[in-house]
Amino acid sequence: MTIQSAINNEVFIPHDERLLVAVEVRRRKRKRMSFLPTGAKGDYVTFICVSVTNTIPHQLLIIKVKQFGSSSFTRRSQWTVEQLRQVNGINPNKDSPEFDLVFDNATDQWVASSSAEKCIFVQILYHACQTYWEGKAGRLGKVGHQRRASQCARRNVGCGPSDSAPVSASRTLKVRRQSNIPPRETEFINCQSKLTGDSCTMNLVIYRCKAFFNRMRSKMVANQNRSQVRVHRANVLGGQHGEGLTRAEDKTVELMHKAQHFADIVHKMALK
């Protein structure tokens, strides 16, 4: 099971959500240590995830997930896409693992585990935002049309006037205008055009392959390091064992010499 599958099963499926993408990150600038569970002093891995709710209307969420040691995954901070003001790709000219997420009340500066992982995250987040905002605009237009039709129907029926009618109509018009104004869409800056362009599907496949090879290489390096550690330990234990055998042999020879010397003394005394 992959990391994303494990996160999806443990964190998102129980909340009736679906994970779109997850990227392992670390901070570019360390923040002051927040509260952590006992026994997990800084020993954790952070993932930034993008998920969508299964309920209608769908909500697009950006969620921070942590894994402390080898324990299960823990859901930490959460934002809606409407709170995500800006995604900064840092360098529009080349692949890089750095990116910033700017929310209404916070700015997080991250470094992904690899450039390919960051590019996959930005691509999927961009298209998820596009789909969400297009759907949001369609829903607002539909609601506005329904309200206008309802207003025309009420005028045709001819409700009786009252003293508070002008004030009530003014308030209703103000609320309607405010509700029909779509929220400001998420801004993507300093992102390579291939991450947000028409050919991003092919680029996504390429980046997935790069991320896969990077993970395989990391695993091979980790396994090699573990093998070297095992060999070193075996050599150390073998050396210690060899030294013990050498000392035992030396002790045995010393005892044999002492026994022979004692036997010679006894023989000489017997001859007298």
Secondary structure, 3 states (H helix, E strand, C coil): CCHHHHHHHHHHHHHCEEEEEEEEEEECCCCCCCCCCCCCCCCEEEEEEEEEECCCCCCEEEEEEEEECCCCEEEEEEEEHHHEEEEECCCCCCCCCEEEEEECCCEEEEEECCHHHHHHHHHHHHHHHHHHHHHHHHHHHHHHHHHHHHHHHHHHHCCCCCCCHHHHHHHHHHHHHHHHCCCCCCEEECCCHHHHCCCHHHHHHHHHHHHHHHHHHHHHHHHHHHHHHHHHHHHHHHHHHHHHHHHHHHHHHHHHHHHHHHHHHHHHHHHC
